[in-house]
Amino acid sequence: MNLFYEADNHPWEYLGNGLKRKVVSLTKDLMAVHLCFDKGAVGAVYDHTVQEQIGYVVKGSFEVEVDGNKQILNAGDAFMAHRHLEKGAKSLEHDSVLLDLVNPH
């Protein structure tokens, strides 16, 4: 088990449609993921039936939707989505980055 994560040692996984990700850390109870968006890229609205999620804006800005409510979030802002709540995000700037924390993964 690695106790430290060095970003340069992990390649991006390209998801298509202007999205790429790196799994930062993974345990049986928690997953942390960097998501990088091109401007205008959309993380489609969906829900988790089991997981809860916190999304932290590391860089850039997003229009985030949680449970039908939309808000503009900038670097340093965050959102939380309980189980069964639909959520999604649209990047408003090139190379905007979210850090998603999901429990359980």
Phi and psi in degrees as GROMACS dihedral restraints (atoms count N, CA, C in turn):
[ dihedral_restraints ]
;  ai    aj    ak    al  type     phi  dphi    fc
    3     4     5     6     1   -85.3    20    10
    4     5     6     7     1   129.1    20    10
    6     7     8     9     1   -90.5    20    10
    7     8     9    10     1   -13.2    20    10
    9    10    11    12     1  -128.4    20    10
   10    11    12    13     1   150.6    20    10
   12    13    14    15     1  -122.5    20    10
   13    14    15    16     1   122.8    20    10
   15    16    17    18     1  -113.5    20    10
   16    17    18    19     1   110.9    20    10
   18    19    20    21     1   -55.1    20    10
   19    20    21    22     1   -38.0    20    10
   21    22    23    24     1   -65.7    20    10
   22    23    24    25     1   -17.6    20    10
   24    25    26    27     1   -90.2    20    10
   25    26    27    28     1     3.4    20    10
   27    28    29    30     1  -128.2    20    10
   28    29    30    31     1   125.7    20    10
   30    31    32    33     1   -77.2    20    10
   31    32    33    34     1   156.0    20    10
   33    34    35    36     1   -72.6    20    10
   34    35    36    37     1   144.1    20    10
   36    37    38    39     1  -100.8    20    10
   37    38    39    40     1   117.4    20    10
   39    40    41    42     1   -84.8    20    10
   40    41    42    43     1   122.8    20    10
   42    43    44    45     1   -98.9    20    10
   43    44    45    46     1    -8.2    20    10
   45    46    47    48     1    88.7    20    10
   46    47    48    49     1   167.8    20    10
   48    49    50    51     1    54.6    20    10
   49    50    51    52     1    34.5    20    10
   51    52    53    54     1    80.2    20    10
   52    53    54    55     1    17.4    20    10
   54    55    56    57     1  -120.1    20    10
   55    56    57    58     1   141.4    20    10
   57    58    59    60     1  -144.2    20    10
   58    59    60    61     1   158.0    20    10
   60    61    62    63     1  -146.1    20    10
   61    62    63    64     1   159.6    20    10
   63    64    65    66     1  -134.9    20    10
   64    65    66    67     1   129.7    20    10
   66    67    68    69     1   -78.2    20    10
   67    68    69    70     1   117.5    20    10
   69    70    71    72     1   -80.8    20    10
   70    71    72    73     1   -43.5    20    10
   72    73    74    75     1  -156.5    20    10
   73    74    75    76     1   150.0    20    10
   75    76    77    78     1  -148.1    20    10
   76    77    78    79     1   122.9    20    10
   78    79    80    81     1  -126.3    20    10
   79    80    81    82     1  -178.2    20    10
   81    82    83    84     1   -69.9    20    10
   82    83    84    85     1   -18.7    20    10
   84    85    86    87     1  -113.7    20    10
   85    86    87    88     1   -12.3    20    10
   87    88    89    90     1  -149.1    20    10
   88    89    90    91     1   141.1    20    10
   90    91    92    93     1  -130.6    20    10
   91    92    93    94     1   134.9    20    10
   93    94    95    96     1  -118.7    20    10
   94    95    96    97     1   129.9    20    10
   96    97    98    99     1  -134.2    20    10
   97    98    99   100     1   129.3    20    10
   99   100   101   102     1   -82.9    20    10
  100   101   102   103     1   129.9    20    10
  102   103   104   105     1  -121.9    20    10
  103   104   105   106     1   124.1    20    10
  105   106   107   108     1  -111.2    20    10
  106   107   108   109     1   130.1    20    10
  108   109   110   111     1  -116.7    20    10
  109   110   111   112     1   135.7    20    10
  111   112   113   114     1   -70.8    20    10
  112   113   114   115     1   159.6    20    10
  114   115   116   117     1   -58.1    20    10
  115   116   117   118     1   130.5    20    10
  117   118   119   120     1    86.0    20    10
  118   119   120   121     1    -8.8    20    10
  120   121   122   123     1   -66.8    20    10
  121   122   123   124     1   145.4    20    10
  123   124   125   126     1  -121.9    20    10
  124   125   126   127     1   128.4    20    10
  126   127   128   129     1   -90.8    20    10
  127   128   129   130     1   104.4    20    10
  129   130   131   132     1   -55.8    20    10
  130   131   132   133     1   149.4    20    10
  132   133   134   135     1   -66.3    20    10
  133   134   135   136     1   129.4    20    10
  135   136   137   138     1  -157.4    20    10
  136   137   138   139     1   173.7    20    10
  138   139   140   141     1  -130.9    20    10
  139   140   141   142     1   158.6    20    10
  141   142   143   144     1  -103.9    20    10
  142   143   144   145     1   133.6    20    10
  144   145   146   147     1   -84.9    20    10
  145   146   147   148     1   -22.9    20    10
  147   148   149   150     1  -116.9    20    10
  148   149   150   151     1   -35.7    20    10
  150   151   152   153     1   -87.8    20    10
  151   152   153   154     1   153.6    20    10
  153   154   155   156     1  -108.5    20    10
  154   155   156   157     1   151.3    20    10
  156   157   158   159     1  -138.9    20    10
  157   158   159   160     1   140.2    20    10
  159   160   161   162     1  -119.7    20    10
  160   161   162   163     1   131.0    20    10
  162   163   164   165     1  -114.5    20    10
  163   164   165   166     1   125.6    20    10
  165   166   167   168     1  -114.4    20    10
  166   167   168   169     1   126.9    20    10
  168   169   170   171     1   -81.4    20    10
  169   170   171   172     1   109.6    20    10
  171   172   173   174     1   -81.0    20    10
  172   173   174   175     1   -40.5    20    10
  174   175   176   177     1  -150.8    20    10
  175   176   177   178     1   143.3    20    10
  177   178   179   180     1    83.8    20    10
  178   179   180   181     1  -152.0    20    10
  180   181   182   183     1  -149.8    20    10
  181   182   183   184     1   154.9    20    10
  183   184   185   186     1  -139.9    20    10
  184   185   186   187     1   149.6    20    10
  186   187   188   189     1   -95.4    20    10
  187   188   189   190     1   114.1    20    10
  189   190   191   192     1  -109.1    20    10
  190   191   192   193     1   138.3    20    10
  192   193   194   195     1  -119.3    20    10
  193   194   195   196     1   126.9    20    10
  195   196   197   198     1  -132.3    20    10
  196   197   198   199     1   121.6    20    10
  198   199   200   201     1    54.0    20    10
  199   200   201   202     1    39.5    20    10
  201   202   203   204     1    83.6    20    10
  202   203   204   205     1    -4.0    20    10
  204   205   206   207     1  -100.1    20    10
  205   206   207   208     1   128.7    20    10
  207   208   209   210     1  -108.7    20    10
  208   209   210   211     1   143.1    20    10
  210   211   212   213     1  -152.1    20    10
  211   212   213   214     1   145.5    20    10
  213   214   215   216     1   -83.9    20    10
  214   215   216   217     1   126.8    20    10
  216   217   218   219     1  -120.3    20    10
  217   218   219   220     1   139.5    20    10
  219   220   221   222     1  -116.2    20    10
  220   221   222   223     1   172.4    20    10
  222   223   224   225     1   -48.7    20    10
  223   224   225   226     1   130.3    20    10
  225   226   227   228     1    96.8    20    10
  226   227   228   229     1   -15.7    20    10
  228   229   230   231     1   -87.4    20    10
  229   230   231   232     1   165.4    20    10
  231   232   233   234     1  -149.1    20    10
  232   233   234   235     1   165.1    20    10
  234   235   236   237     1  -136.1    20    10
  235   236   237   238     1   160.1    20    10
  237   238   239   240     1  -131.7    20    10
  238   239   240   241     1   137.4    20    10
  240   241   242   243     1  -128.8    20    10
  241   242   243   244     1   114.9    20    10
  243   244   245   246     1   -69.3    20    10
  244   245   246   247     1   168.1    20    10
  246   247   248   249     1   -51.2    20    10
  247   248   249   250     1   144.2    20    10
  249   250   251   252     1    71.8    20    10
  250   251   252   253     1    -1.9    20    10
  252   253   254   255     1   -88.8    20    10
  253   254   255   256     1   132.0    20    10
  255   256   257   258     1   -73.9    20    10
  256   257   258   259     1   143.1    20    10
  258   259   260   261     1  -148.8    20    10
  259   260   261   262     1   156.7    20    10
  261   262   263   264     1  -167.6    20    10
  262   263   264   265     1   168.6    20    10
  264   265   266   267     1  -148.4    20    10
  265   266   267   268     1   144.2    20    10
  267   268   269   270     1  -124.0    20    10
  268   269   270   271     1   128.4    20    10
  270   271   272   273     1   -74.1    20    10
  271   272   273   274     1   135.2    20    10
  273   274   275   276     1  -102.8    20    10
  274   275   276   277     1    -7.1    20    10
  276   277   278   279     1  -139.7    20    10
  277   278   279   280     1   153.6    20    10
  279   280   281   282     1   -66.5    20    10
  280   281   282   283     1   140.7    20    10
  282   283   284   285     1    60.3    20    10
  283   284   285   286     1    34.4    20    10
  285   286   287   288     1   -71.2    20    10
  286   287   288   289     1   143.2    20    10
  288   289   290   291     1  -128.1    20    10
  289   290   291   292     1   130.7    20    10
  291   292   293   294     1  -108.9    20    10
  292   293   294   295     1   144.8    20    10
  294   295   296   297     1  -109.6    20    10
  295   296   297   298     1   111.5    20    10
  297   298   299   300     1   -96.0    20    10
  298   299   300   301     1   131.7    20    10
  300   301   302   303     1  -116.2    20    10
  301   302   303   304     1   120.3    20    10
  303   304   305   306     1  -124.7    20    10
  304   305   306   307     1   131.0    20    10
  306   307   308   309     1  -135.6    20    10
  307   308   309   310     1   132.6    20    10
  309   310   311   312     1   -71.6    20    10
  310   311   312   313     1   160.1    20    10
